[in-house]
């Protein structure tokens, strides 16, 4: 007696734009759920900028109080602390790729009938929204440091936060795309973040810097994310011209004042480039 075995054909759905958009939505939704369910992470991401703003800002303000009459030094540091919150949260969101790879969840996503670009875009959008939401908590503290709750200012800062958050998340995804160890990622993250933050003008004015330090701040991409926020804040304050020139000089290229739209355009362009590189890295990843 001869037995025959009939093969069962499995049909894998063809990739389409609809599938990719759904993949973006699913990855984004997962990032939001993961963040909202981890209250410890939310608090830890807020602790460092709050300490910098209210502890160090108060301490440094007592030293420079006489040289900047009428301005609380914490008001100057406020845009920088927003940027720090966004950067830290965005990078940690990107680092979840390494975590997913270690536990095998990433492989399950990669075998789905969607493009890897959709997964990267969903990850970047999710990280940007999470980081922006974290930054909103810092926005709510504006009145504590002398920044008015102007609707125009709040909306402007919200848009600039999202742009910075998307760019830094894309940078983190690019770094995490080929990494297989969380310790390596966090070590590299700290090595990248700390110089970027200290050289962005988040904690000190960009006026009257030594030539070598001025060059480093100009080539630092995060400078062009912090400066528009600071200019938006100082535009709502009644500050003496001399103090404004000291604390809010803007970014200059060989004596030319870089306009805010150019700064934001540079951040957006960098985000697009990093996203493209991240997608290319992700396609080559296992």
Buried (B, 14 or more C-beta within 10 A) or exposed (E): EEEEEEEEEEEEEEBEEEBBBBBBBBBBEBBEEBBEEEEEBBEEBBEEBBEBBBEBBBEBBEEBEEEBEEBBBBBBBBBBBBBBBBBBBBBBBBBBBBBBBEEEBBEEBBEBEBBBBBBBBBBBBBBBBBBBBBBBBBBEBBEEBBBEEBEEBBEBBBBBBBBBBBBBBBBBBBBBBBBEEBEEBBEBBEEBBEEBBBBBBBBBBBBEBEEEEBEBBBEBBBBBBBBBBBBBBBBBBEBEEEBBBBBBBBBEEEEEEBEBEEBBEBBBEBBEBBBBBBBBBBEEBE
